[in-house]
């Protein structure tokens, strides 16, 4: 079955970060995972240390794994549920800054333990 990664970048409304995190973890993720085809989710917060001092306009990242033969149908159902009793939205999320994209794999996962690393000259 085809697998996809749904990447969602978000921010809380100023002053509502605790409410945002409580809603996202306790309400939103379970609501999303009730959609057939969505199999798991994990959230992240941008780290203080970034490569080259880069900054992000998004503070939070959610990764959802999707397994389906009908990606368009899953996304249609996700959109249909948004803002209903099946997917309650919170005023603690800044909807003006949400970005979401679906990615499909182009290669298998590579584990560091499986990579033969040549010794480099110092």
C-alpha positions as CSV (number, residue, x, y, z in Angstrom):
1,X,0.0,0.0,0.0
2,X,1.4,3.5,-0.8
3,X,2.7,5.5,2.1
4,X,3.0,9.2,2.5
5,X,4.1,11.7,5.1
6,X,1.8,14.7,5.8
7,X,3.9,17.6,7.1
8,X,2.1,20.4,9.0
9,X,3.8,23.5,10.2
10,X,2.0,25.7,12.7
11,X,2.1,28.4,15.4
12,X,0.1,29.2,18.4
13,X,-1.7,32.5,18.8
14,X,0.4,34.8,21.0
15,X,-0.3,34.2,24.7
16,X,-2.1,30.8,24.0
17,X,0.7,28.4,23.6
18,X,-0.3,26.2,26.6
19,X,-3.9,26.0,25.3
20,X,-2.6,25.3,21.8
21,X,-0.4,22.4,22.9
22,X,-3.1,20.9,25.1
23,X,-5.6,21.1,22.3
24,X,-3.2,19.8,19.6
25,X,-2.0,16.8,21.7
26,X,-5.3,15.9,23.4
27,X,-7.9,16.8,20.8
28,X,-6.5,17.4,17.3
29,X,-4.2,14.5,16.9
30,X,-6.9,12.0,18.0
31,X,-9.4,13.7,15.6
32,X,-7.0,13.4,12.7
33,X,-6.1,9.8,13.4
34,X,-9.7,8.9,13.3
35,X,-9.6,9.4,9.6
36,X,-9.1,6.1,7.7
37,X,-5.6,6.1,6.1
38,X,-3.9,8.2,8.8
39,X,-1.9,5.7,10.9
40,X,0.3,7.7,13.3
41,X,1.4,11.2,14.3
42,X,4.3,12.9,16.1
43,X,4.8,16.6,17.0
44,X,8.0,18.6,17.3
45,X,9.0,22.1,18.4
46,X,11.8,23.9,16.6
47,X,15.1,23.6,18.5
48,X,16.9,26.6,19.9
49,X,20.1,25.6,18.0
50,X,19.9,25.6,14.2
51,X,22.5,25.0,11.5
52,X,24.1,28.3,10.5
53,X,21.8,30.2,12.8
54,X,18.8,29.7,10.6
55,X,15.4,30.8,11.9
56,X,11.9,29.4,11.2
57,X,8.6,31.3,10.9
58,X,7.0,28.1,12.3
59,X,7.5,27.0,15.9
60,X,5.8,23.6,15.6
61,X,5.9,20.6,13.2
62,X,3.5,17.7,13.1
63,X,4.3,14.6,11.0
64,X,1.5,12.2,10.1
65,X,2.0,8.9,8.3
66,X,-0.7,8.1,5.7
67,X,-1.2,4.6,4.2
68,X,-3.8,4.5,1.4
69,X,-4.5,3.7,-2.2
70,X,-6.7,6.8,-2.3
71,X,-4.7,9.8,-1.1
72,X,-7.1,12.3,-2.7
73,X,-10.0,10.7,-0.8
74,X,-8.1,10.9,2.5
75,X,-7.3,14.6,2.0
76,X,-10.9,15.2,1.0
77,X,-12.1,13.6,4.2
78,X,-9.6,15.6,6.2
79,X,-10.9,18.9,4.7
80,X,-14.6,17.8,5.2
81,X,-14.1,17.2,8.9
82,X,-12.1,20.4,9.6
83,X,-14.2,22.6,11.9
84,X,-16.9,20.0,12.6
85,X,-17.6,18.0,15.7
86,X,-15.3,15.3,14.2
87,X,-12.4,17.8,14.1
88,X,-12.8,20.6,16.6
89,X,-10.6,23.6,15.9
90,X,-9.1,25.8,18.6
91,X,-8.8,29.6,18.6
92,X,-5.3,29.0,20.0
93,X,-3.9,28.0,16.6
94,X,-2.8,30.7,14.2
95,X,-4.6,29.6,11.1
96,X,-3.0,32.4,9.1
97,X,0.4,30.7,9.4
98,X,-0.5,27.0,8.8
99,X,1.4,25.3,6.0
100,X,0.7,21.7,5.1
101,X,2.2,19.4,2.4
102,X,2.0,15.7,1.6
103,X,5.3,14.0,0.6
104,X,5.8,10.6,-1.0
105,X,9.0,8.6,-0.6
106,X,11.5,8.5,-3.5
107,X,13.9,6.1,-1.7
108,X,14.0,3.7,1.1
109,X,15.1,4.8,4.6
110,X,18.8,4.5,5.2
111,X,20.0,3.7,8.7
112,X,23.3,5.2,9.9
113,X,24.3,1.8,11.2
114,X,24.0,0.4,7.7
115,X,26.3,2.9,6.0
116,X,29.9,2.0,5.6
117,X,31.8,5.2,6.3
118,X,35.3,5.5,4.9
119,X,37.9,6.9,7.3
120,X,38.6,10.5,6.4
121,X,42.1,12.0,6.5
122,X,42.5,14.5,9.3
